[in-house]
Amino acid sequence: MSQRAATPRSSIIEAINRRALLQFRYNGRRRTVEPYCFGVSTAGSDVLRAIEVGAGFGKLWKLSEMSDVRVLEDTFTPDDPNYNPNDKAMKQIYCRI
């Protein structure tokens, strides 16, 4: 997988727009996710709704806890049957599939 670095926010937006896999370090572990929705949580934090590759379910990831965020060249087909584009966990949405 080829990858390149940018700012965390721009990387997330690019990955969602390109339907590209996103990789980052979170809680000390390298994660690869399918990003679906990026915005502000009801608690006021920037968050990403994404499915971790291999885990199979959506999760909110806090931008403040991510590091080494990279957009991968590999793309994905959004097919999560539980995805809600009007995510109730977010009070504002910056970008979404």
C-alpha positions in Angstrom: 0.0 0.0 0.0 1.4 3.4 -1.0 0.7 6.2 1.4 1.5 9.9 1.9 1.2 12.3 4.8 -0.7 15.6 5.2 -2.5 17.4 8.0 -4.9 15.1 10.0 -8.0 17.1 9.0 -7.2 17.4 5.3 -6.2 13.7 5.2 -9.6 12.7 6.7 -11.5 14.8 4.2 -9.4 13.6 1.3 -9.9 10.0 2.3 -13.7 10.4 2.6 -13.9 12.2 -0.8 -11.8 9.6 -2.5 -13.3 6.6 -0.6 -9.7 5.8 0.4 -8.6 3.8 3.4 -7.2 5.9 6.2 -4.4 4.8 8.5 -3.4 6.3 11.9 -2.0 5.6 15.3 -4.7 5.4 18.1 -4.2 4.2 21.7 -0.7 3.1 20.8 -1.9 0.9 17.9 -1.8 1.3 14.1 -5.3 1.4 12.8 -6.6 1.1 9.2 -10.2 2.3 8.7 -12.9 2.9 6.1 -13.8 6.6 6.8 -17.5 7.5 6.5 -18.2 10.7 8.3 -16.1 13.5 9.9 -17.5 16.2 12.2 -18.0 17.6 15.7 -19.4 15.3 18.4 -22.2 16.3 20.7 -19.5 16.7 23.3 -17.7 19.2 21.1 -14.7 17.1 19.9 -13.7 16.6 16.2 -14.5 12.9 15.5 -14.4 10.4 12.6 -17.0 7.7 12.1 -15.2 4.9 10.5 -15.0 1.1 10.3 -11.8 -0.5 11.3 -10.7 -3.0 8.6 -11.1 -6.5 10.1 -13.3 -5.3 13.0 -16.5 -4.9 10.9 -18.3 -2.3 12.9 -18.4 1.5 13.0 -16.8 3.5 15.8 -16.2 7.2 16.7 -12.5 8.0 16.7 -11.4 11.3 18.3 -9.1 13.4 16.2 -7.3 14.6 19.3 -6.2 11.0 20.0 -5.0 10.3 16.4 -1.4 10.6 15.2 0.5 9.8 12.1 -2.7 10.1 9.9 -2.2 8.9 6.4 -4.4 8.5 3.3 -3.7 5.1 1.6 -3.9 4.6 -2.1 -6.3 1.6 -1.6 -10.0 2.5 -1.9 -13.1 0.8 -0.5 -16.8 0.5 -1.5 -19.0 2.0 1.2 -21.4 -0.8 2.1 -22.0 -0.5 5.9 -25.8 -1.2 6.3 -25.8 0.6 9.6 -24.2 3.8 8.3 -26.4 6.9 8.9 -25.3 10.0 6.9 -27.1 12.1 9.5 -25.0 10.7 12.4 -26.8 11.5 15.7 -23.4 11.4 17.5 -22.4 14.6 15.6 -23.8 18.1 16.0 -22.0 19.3 12.9 -20.7 17.3 9.9 -17.7 18.6 7.9 -17.6 15.8 5.3 -19.4 12.5 4.7 -19.9 9.7 2.2 
